Amino acid sequence: MPFFIHQKRISKHLPFADIQHVGSTTIPNSLTKGDLDIQVRVPFEQFPTAVQALEALYEVNKGSGKTDFFRACVKG
């Protein structure tokens, strides 16, 4: 699924978020694993709301770290 589809999907639930396409897939014609890296930035006080919304849209990446200001999800 292209970045812009995810961006629209996330923005619908988190209109205050800064959603960025990051990683090697941002570079045209580069060799990649084919995964899409998206960074969703929100104000700290909005983090619990963002976690709840993103976990409803995507699966939690169980192989990644989890802190009071970071979560990682994978396509569900």
N, C-alpha and C positions, 0 to 999 in steps of 0.2 A: 504494500500500500504506500503510495507516495506521501512525502512529508506533508503536503498541503491538505491532504485528506485528514491526517491525524491532527494537524494544527486546527482545522475547522472543528473537528470533533471535540478537542480539548477546550478550545475557546468558548464553545457553547456552554460548557460547565464551569469554566474558570475565565470569565471575560477580563479579569484583572491581571491575568498571568502574562509574563513575557515568555513566549514559546520560540525556541531557536533550534534550527537544524544544525547539528554539530557532527564532527567525525569525518571520516574519509569520504562518505557518500556525498558530501557537499562539494567535492572537487570533480568536475566533469571528466569523464574518461579515465578515472583512476580505478585501479584494481581494488576491490573490496570483498569482504565476506558476504556482502549483500544485506547485512542488517542495517537498520536505520536508527541513528542515535539522535534523540530529541532531549533538549534540556528545557525544563519548565521551571521558571523562576517566579516566586511569589514573595510578598512581604512576609516576614517571620510570623506575624500575628495571623496570617491567612494560611499558614502551613497545614494545620490540622484539617481545614476545609479542603485544601488541595489534595492532601493524602486521601481523604475519603472519596473525593471525586475521581481521582486517578485509579484508585483501587477498585472502583465500580466499573471503570472502563477497561482496565488491563489487569493482568495477573502480577502479583508481587514477585520480583526476582529473588528467589530464596538463596541464590548463590552470591548475593551482593550484601554489602554492609547496610546498616539501618541506624540512623541517629535522630536527634531531635530536629535536624534541619536537612536531612537527606533521605530519600527513598529511591529505589530503582524498581521499575516495572518492566514486564515483557509483554509482547502482544499475546492476548488471550485467544 
